[in-house]
Amino acid sequence: PAYIKSEFLGTLGYSNEAVETLEEEVKNLYPIRRIGEAIDVAKAIAFLCSEDASYITGDCMVVDGGSSYVNITRL
């Protein structure tokens, strides 16, 4: 799974500075050099619910910024 920017780490007690440091490191591991946001997932869901996807059946759409194609086990 991809890292999706959220408030989750803050609710676990991580400081904003710690989260920003982690996100800076993580984004450089992704081929597109950015962290996913909730809107990225929402747009994929909206597409699958739209008439444009009416002929798509039983497929997996990976919304991960390309992380499934690289080894990001360093963290």
Summary of the structure (lengths in Angstrom):
residues: 75
radius of gyration: 14.8
end to end distance: 13.5
largest distance: 45.2
contacts: 147
relative contact order: 0.22
helix: 45%
strand: 3%
